[in-house]
Amino acid sequence: MSKFITMGIKQKIYSRIEVTNLGRHTINDQRTRIILSAAFSFIVNLVYALVHGALGIANQSLWFITMCAYYTILSVMRFSAILCERKNHSKISIDAEYFVMTLTGILLSALSLVLIGVIYLSLTEHIAAKYESVIMITIAAYTFYKITMAILRAVTQRNNPSPLLAVIRCIGYSDVAASVLTLQRSMLVSFGTMSDANTALMNILTGAAVCLFILALGISMIKKGIKKKGAALWQNQKS
């Protein structure tokens, strides 16, 4: 009985959502769901950038300014993807998507450099958030949720040829990688019994791996964006 009640409630919710064009696209179109998810992440990143920027100016803190730069770059990348989708909503432009891919690759490369600054400041100034067990477990659960969703997107979209969706996935990968580093730093402070030297070594090694991973993503996207756009232009000239 409870199963039928639950299905009835879901059906009513879906019926109300499908009344609007956006709701219908959200339910039936995977691309729309991904773009909306990117839009939500953009808003969150923008808020974080503004808050850290305000704190950096108020406290004259290089740490907050660096974190502001980090979230600003994430915001710009996601906004460029959303803007590309909105401008080409009626007719998808592959050239525009490859341009966004190249731009995102450049910004990812810059993001890896900003992240190096974040890691350096956190080590030299001993900056690491310490949380209570319940909060730390909640943060860990959310981080693993992000990892799981990134893996699911990689699997479900592996045959999707859209350059724009590939851009959004790579932005998500970089965000997840940075979240893993942040989680490790907080967990070592909150739960760890390691010495300061070993804790610093762990953070350096993980930080280096994360920065190299994001840099590799950026370089790969730059090369792919330039190559594919050049091939598309050559094809247009031949035709």
Buried (B, 14 or more C-beta within 10 A) or exposed (E): EEEEEEEEEEEEEEEEEBEEEEBBBBEEEEBBEBBBBBBEBBEEBBEBBBBBBEBBEEEEBEBBBBBBBBBBBBBBBBBBBBEBBEEBEEEBEBBBBBBBBBBBBBBBBBBBBBBBBBBEBBBEEEBBEEBEEEEBBEBBEEBBEBBEEBEEBEEEBEEBEBBBBBBBBBBBBBBBBBBBBBBBBBBBBBEBEEEEEEBBEBBEEBBEEBBEBBBEBBBBBBEBBBEBBEEEEEEEEEE
